[in-house]
Amino acid sequence: MKRHNYKLGYTVTRVNLQAAGLVRPAPRRSAHRRKRPRRALPGEMLHQDASRFAWLSGDAREYDLVVTLDDATSAIYSAFLVEEEGTASSLRGLGEVLERRGLFHELHTDRGSHYFYTPKAGEMVSKTVLTQVGRALAELGIHHIAAYSPEARGRSERAFRTLQDRLPKELRLAGITTAAAANRWIAETYIADYNARFAVAAEGAGTAFVAIDEDAWRDAMCVQDYRQVGNDNTVRWKGRILQIPPSRLRPHFVRAKVRLNEYPDGAIALFWGPHRIADFPPLKEEQTDMAA
């Protein structure tokens, strides 16, 4: 090749040497990462996440603190303790934001099974098979974004580091030892104090929140299922027997297919087509024990 004045290029040489096993390929460098800028307006993107921790002084049990916060300002809009996060707690937090602030544009969450259905563990979430949370967001036109790395959850992770450092101390100083009391105090006192200390001003003027009536979102932010009415004009749900009251629409609903809405507070409503045919209050604690 030297005689014919021919020279091998670098790429050809490297590829052939690697193919022959004489040279190892250089390790690939990961893409350069930059901190994602905040959204410009409140209500453009919200984050919802939970942190499991021993939040209560004198109580060794761990609870999940479910937090919904804004990307533009890091302001917390909803926070409460539950024994274990899941569909009901997610819908509850989102409902509190909708009630107090209005409709928002996007929600960013992890890929927990109550948020997304993932056909194969560790791979992409399904865009067609929706969970109850995914269905509720889709009904309201809210875009749901799945986090595929810890870095993508940076806003909520930083908030939880602050909360784990400060909230247990504040609860102890307030003399709060139960989850129920903690939730009242967090809603009435702590969220405002936290936002005054740690929220930042949005880059843009105005807001992306849109006012929405409760009737427009409450029947989306719930668990929905369909049931066939039994021969005794009742519907069974999680150990409860729901007796449908007399209706002007028809003598009975035996064998009719009805939609059941279970709201985050445990209340239940039955719908026959567009008609709301029955309402049932949440079970009290002693009733829950009996149903179980």
Sequence and secondary structure as in RCSB ss.txt:
>XXXX:A:sequence
MKRHNYKLGYTVTRVNLQAAGLVRPAPRRSAHRRKRPRRALPGEMLHQDASRFAWLSGDAREYDLVVTLDDATSA
IYSAFLVEEEGTASSLRGLGEVLERRGLFHELHTDRGSHYFYTPKAGEMVSKTVLTQVGRALAELGIHHIAAYSP
EARGRSERAFRTLQDRLPKELRLAGITTAAAANRWIAETYIADYNARFAVAAEGAGTAFVAIDEDAWRDAMCVQD
YRQVGNDNTVRWKGRILQIPPSRLRPHFVRAKVRLNEYPDGAIALFWGPHRIADFPPLKEEQTDMAA
>XXXX:A:secstr
 TTTT    HHHHHHHHHHTTSS                SSTTSEEEEEEEEE  STT    EEEEEEEETTT  
EEEEEEESS SHHHHHHHHHHHHHHT B SEEEE   TTT   SSTTS   SSS  HHHHHHHHHT EEEE  SG
GGGHHHHHHHHHHHHHHHHHHHHTT  SHHHHHHHIIIIIHHHHHHHH    SSSS   B   HHHHTTTSSEEE
EEE  TTSEEEETTEEEE    SS S  TT EEEEEE TTS EEEEETTEEEEEE    HHHHHHH 
